[in-house]
């Protein structure tokens, strides 16, 4: 690093992602698609990955202004798909600068009705598979990073891994447990991968518009807004902004962090009069 570049605090230098290769799992819809769009807008080459070919095609149609986007159909819980994805990334790009572990699932049911299979599915998708994909892609990430500019892993957790969710009424035991586990896995991986010049952080979003939140928005939006100190749901740019920071030169010294992006919901009891209702 030259003396001149060390004093260059311009946004163009600090947040430039030009030429960086990123993989966004669950990138065909919701905040995954918005993160992909933000990375592309800021100059990155982006691979979006999803189980649904139809959703990938829809996403590609939305992103048709960006020639640097590619799509890969895969199931994060299938070992052969994970290895196939790693081989595809290596063949096309040789290395990987940024992995965003965004793919996930949920299951809601009352305690007495909560099935073993549902709990296992959520934990397998949201924790086990995230770990396995990180392990399988670590060599490609290590190839892209160095001491000055490490490669990056960003795990998409949830505010529900920071507090006990109540607003949606239907308990999501496995989801909350899985996101709390992913947050701590983030810390463990940050320590493990730092010597290989890879940072690992987590973002813990609150409520953003997506397929997963459609039902609760239709029925409980007023309660969601009342439960949030800032009084609203999140905007796409607020997820894109934190991801851009963590992926950029500006975020090179941040690792092992779990950053809430939830308007303060996870730290506030909010207004929960409905809890007294039968």
Residue, then its C-alpha position, 0 to 999 in steps of 0.5 A: x500500500x502506498x502512502x497516497x492510497x493509505x490516505x485515500x478515504x474516498x467512497x470510490x476506493x473504500x467501497x469499490x467491488x469492481x471485478x470481485x466474484x460473489x456467490x449469493x445462495x438463495x439469490x433468486x428472490x427476496x433479499x437474496x435478489x436485492x443483495x445480488x442486484x446491489x453487488x452488481x450495481x457496485x461492479x461485482x461479478x455475481x453468481x446467484x444460486x437457487x433450487x428453482x430453475x424457474x425462479x432463477x430465470x425470473x431473476x435473470x430477467x430482472x437483472x438483464x441489464x447486468x451482463x456480469x450475472x450468472x445463475x446456478x441451480x443447486x440444492x444447498x443440502x445436497x453434497x453432490x450439488x455443493x461440490x458441483x457448485x464449487x467445481x463450477x465456480x473454480x472452472x469459471x473464475x478460479x477463485x471466489x472473493x465473496x460468499x453470501x450464505x443466504x439460502x434458508x427455510x422456516x417452519x411454524x407450528x405450535x409446540x405440541x404439533x411441531x414435527x421432528x421432520x420440520x425441526x430437522x429440515x430447518x436445522x439442516x438447511x440453515x446450519x448444517x448446509x451453511x457450514x458444509x458449503x463454507x467448508x467446500x468453498x474455503x479453498x476458493x475463498x483462500x485463493x482470492x484473499x490476502x492480508x491487505x484485502x481478505x476474502x469474505x463470507x457473510x452469513x444471513x442470520x436473523x434478529x430472531x436469533x437474537x431475541x424470541x420472536x412473538x409478533x408472527x403468533x405462530x412459534x418458529x422454534x427451529x428457525x430461531x434456534x438455527x439462526x442463533x446457531x448460525x450466529x455463533x458458527x460465524x464467530x467460530x469460523x471467523x477465528x478458524x479462517x482468519x489465518x487464511x485471509x478470510x473474514x466471516x461476519x453475519x447480518x441479522x435482518x429484521x422484517x423485510x419484504x419477501x416470500x417468507x414475510x408475506x403472510x405476516x405482513x398481510x395479517x400483522x404489519x401494524x404490530x410489526x411496525x409498533x414492535x420496531x423502535x423505528x416504526x417500520x420494516x426495512x428497505x432493500x438499500x439497508x441490507x445492500x448497504x451493510x453487505x457492501x460494507x462487509x464485502x468492501x475494503x472498508x470492512x477488511x478489519x471486521x470479522x466475527x461480528x453479528x450485525x442487526x439490521x432490524x430497526x432496533x426490534x431485537x433490543x426493544x420490548x416494543x408495544x405488545x398489547x396483543x400478548x394479553x389477548x386470548 
